[in-house]
């Protein structure tokens, strides 16, 4: 649940950043790159889940959702300095 909240918070930050020059554009290139990669991976997983739902294949939904949860790039690659930058 915490990871879903983090993803939603980051998405909200991206949307707000579109309106504010300090939003995502205010982040360093490294953090922006990781954020972009993170959102693309989540998008791929969500598309896969949607396809499984349409086909009624519920087993792969659990597997894909777990992969999304366990493979967060931020969790694995953010430095302490980048975490502080993102929270600020």
FENVENRA-V260838 format. One record per residue. RES is the residue in one small letter. OMEGA is omega as a letter, one per 30 degrees, with the letter a starting at -180 (999 if undefined). NEAR is the number of other ideal C-beta (glycine too) atoms within 8 Angstrom. D_LAST is the distance of its C-alpha to the last C-alpha in whole Angstrom. Layout:
res->RES omega->OMEGA near->NEAR d_last->D_LAST
res->RES omega->OMEGA near->NEAR d_last->D_LAST
This chain:
res->x omega->l near->4 d_last->22
res->x omega->a near->5 d_last->18
res->x omega->l near->9 d_last->18
res->x omega->l near->7 d_last->19
res->x omega->l near->8 d_last->17
res->x omega->l near->10 d_last->14
res->x omega->l near->10 d_last->16
res->x omega->l near->8 d_last->16
res->x omega->l near->8 d_last->13
res->x omega->l near->11 d_last->12
res->x omega->l near->9 d_last->15
res->x omega->l near->8 d_last->14
res->x omega->l near->10 d_last->11
res->x omega->l near->12 d_last->14
res->x omega->l near->8 d_last->16
res->x omega->l near->9 d_last->14
res->x omega->l near->12 d_last->13
res->x omega->a near->8 d_last->17
res->x omega->a near->6 d_last->17
res->x omega->a near->7 d_last->15
res->x omega->a near->5 d_last->15
res->x omega->a near->6 d_last->11
res->x omega->a near->12 d_last->10
res->x omega->l near->10 d_last->11
res->x omega->l near->8 d_last->13
res->x omega->l near->7 d_last->11
res->x omega->l near->10 d_last->10
res->x omega->a near->7 d_last->12
res->x omega->a near->6 d_last->15
res->x omega->a near->7 d_last->15
res->x omega->l near->12 d_last->12
res->x omega->a near->11 d_last->14
res->x omega->l near->8 d_last->17
res->x omega->l near->13 d_last->16
res->x omega->l near->14 d_last->15
res->x omega->l near->8 d_last->18
res->x omega->l near->9 d_last->20
res->x omega->a near->13 d_last->19
res->x omega->l near->11 d_last->19
res->x omega->l near->8 d_last->23
res->x omega->l near->11 d_last->24
res->x omega->l near->10 d_last->23
res->x omega->l near->8 d_last->25
res->x omega->l near->8 d_last->28
res->x omega->l near->12 d_last->28
res->x omega->l near->9 d_last->28
res->x omega->l near->8 d_last->31
res->x omega->l near->10 d_last->33
res->x omega->l near->11 d_last->32
res->x omega->l near->8 d_last->34
res->x omega->l near->8 d_last->37
res->x omega->l near->12 d_last->38
res->x omega->a near->9 d_last->37
res->x omega->a near->6 d_last->40
res->x omega->a near->6 d_last->42
res->x omega->l near->5 d_last->42
res->x omega->a near->7 d_last->41
res->x omega->l near->8 d_last->39
res->x omega->l near->6 d_last->39
res->x omega->l near->9 d_last->37
res->x omega->a near->11 d_last->34
res->x omega->a near->8 d_last->33
res->x omega->a near->8 d_last->33
res->x omega->l near->12 d_last->31
res->x omega->l near->10 d_last->29
res->x omega->l near->8 d_last->29
res->x omega->l near->9 d_last->28
res->x omega->a near->12 d_last->25
res->x omega->a near->8 d_last->24
res->x omega->a near->6 d_last->25
res->x omega->a near->8 d_last->24
res->x omega->a near->11 d_last->20
res->x omega->a near->10 d_last->19
res->x omega->a near->11 d_last->15
res->x omega->a near->7 d_last->17
res->x omega->a near->7 d_last->20
res->x omega->a near->6 d_last->18
res->x omega->l near->11 d_last->14
res->x omega->l near->5 d_last->14
res->x omega->l near->6 d_last->12
res->x omega->l near->6 d_last->11
res->x omega->l near->12 d_last->10
res->x omega->l near->9 d_last->9
res->x omega->l near->8 d_last->6
res->x omega->a near->10 d_last->5
res->x omega->l near->11 d_last->5
res->x omega->l near->5 d_last->4
res->x omega->999 near->4 d_last->0
